[in-house]
Every structure is written in structure tokens, then in C-alpha cells.
Amino acid sequence: MIHINKVGELTGVTVRTLRYYDKIGLLKPASKTEGGHRLYTNEEIKKLQQVQFLKKLDFRYKKLKICSTLMSGIGRIVYRVNYLT
């Protein structure tokens, strides 16, 4: 598990932004410490990278949430098939 501060250091995303993403349901942490600090796994960091990519393409938060969901799990397969065709 990776602490929220370390995620910020690794990705360049501020802790405030990570908390906001959690609040709006865009990127939930894998768990929290007893003190309430958010903890992330590599899976959440991959999702954060997807969000950052889509944000650079000027997607808004509502669309980011939908696209991020589609790009994970089965949606990722559909995305790849559509991309290749």
C-alpha cells in the first residue's frame, strides 16, 4: 500500500486533488489507515494515470469518471477493441 503523500510525489498530483477525487468518487483509495490516511495500490495509480491522460484531453470530471470506469476491467478490453478497429 502506498501512502497518499507518496502517491502525490510519484505522480505530481497534489494531496488536495487526490482527496477531491476520493470525495467525488473518481478515484477511491484501496483502504485507509487507522488515522484516516488514504492508501493506494498500483491499480489505483494506474487509474490515476488514466484520469490524468483524459484530463489532458480536456475531459470534464463527469466524463472522466465514466471513461475511467470503462477503461478498467472489461471496459478496458472494449476500449482496446474499438481502438484497433
C-alpha positions as CSV (number, residue, x, y, z in Angstrom):
1,M,0.0,0.0,0.0
2,I,1.2,3.4,-0.9
3,H,0.5,6.4,1.3
4,I,-1.3,9.4,-0.2
5,N,1.7,11.7,0.2
6,K,3.9,9.2,-1.7
7,V,1.3,8.9,-4.5
8,G,1.4,12.7,-4.8
9,E,5.2,12.6,-5.0
10,L,5.2,9.9,-7.6
11,T,2.5,11.3,-9.9
12,G,2.8,15.1,-9.4
13,V,-0.9,15.2,-8.3
14,T,-1.5,17.2,-5.1
15,V,-2.8,15.5,-2.0
16,R,-5.7,18.0,-2.1
17,T,-6.6,16.8,-5.6
18,L,-6.4,13.1,-4.5
19,R,-8.8,13.9,-1.7
20,Y,-11.1,15.7,-4.1
21,Y,-11.1,12.7,-6.5
22,D,-12.0,10.5,-3.5
23,K,-14.8,12.9,-2.5
24,I,-16.4,12.8,-5.9
25,G,-15.9,9.1,-6.4
26,L,-13.4,9.4,-9.3
27,L,-10.6,7.7,-7.5
28,K,-11.2,5.8,-4.3
29,P,-8.3,4.7,-2.1
30,A,-7.8,0.9,-1.6
31,S,-8.0,1.5,2.1
32,K,-7.3,3.9,4.9
33,T,-5.0,3.8,8.0
34,E,-6.5,3.9,11.5
35,G,-5.7,7.6,11.4
36,G,-7.7,8.1,8.2
37,H,-4.8,8.5,5.8
38,R,-5.6,7.2,2.3
39,L,-3.7,4.2,0.9
40,Y,-3.4,3.3,-2.7
41,T,-2.3,0.2,-4.7
42,N,-0.7,0.1,-8.1
43,E,-4.2,-0.4,-9.5
44,E,-5.4,3.0,-8.2
45,I,-2.2,4.6,-9.5
46,K,-2.9,3.2,-13.0
47,K,-6.4,4.6,-12.8
48,L,-5.0,7.9,-11.7
49,Q,-2.7,7.9,-14.8
50,Q,-5.7,7.3,-17.0
51,V,-7.5,10.2,-15.4
52,Q,-4.5,12.4,-15.9
53,F,-4.4,11.4,-19.6
54,L,-8.1,12.0,-20.2
55,K,-7.9,15.3,-18.3
56,K,-5.1,16.5,-20.7
57,L,-7.6,15.8,-23.5
58,D,-9.9,18.3,-21.8
59,F,-12.5,15.7,-20.4
60,R,-14.6,17.1,-17.6
61,Y,-14.9,15.3,-14.3
62,K,-18.3,13.6,-15.0
63,K,-16.9,12.2,-18.3
64,L,-13.6,11.3,-16.6
65,K,-15.5,9.1,-14.2
66,I,-17.4,7.3,-17.0
67,C,-14.3,6.9,-19.2
68,S,-12.2,5.7,-16.3
69,T,-14.7,3.1,-15.3
70,L,-15.0,1.9,-18.9
71,M,-11.2,1.7,-19.2
72,S,-11.0,-0.6,-16.2
73,G,-11.9,-4.3,-16.1
74,I,-14.0,-5.4,-19.0
75,G,-14.3,-1.9,-20.3
76,R,-10.5,-1.9,-20.9
77,I,-11.0,-4.8,-23.3
78,V,-13.8,-3.0,-25.2
79,Y,-11.6,0.2,-25.4
80,R,-8.7,-1.8,-26.9
81,V,-11.0,-3.5,-29.5
82,N,-12.5,-0.2,-30.5
83,Y,-9.1,1.4,-30.7
84,L,-7.8,-1.3,-33.0
85,T,-10.8,-1.2,-35.4
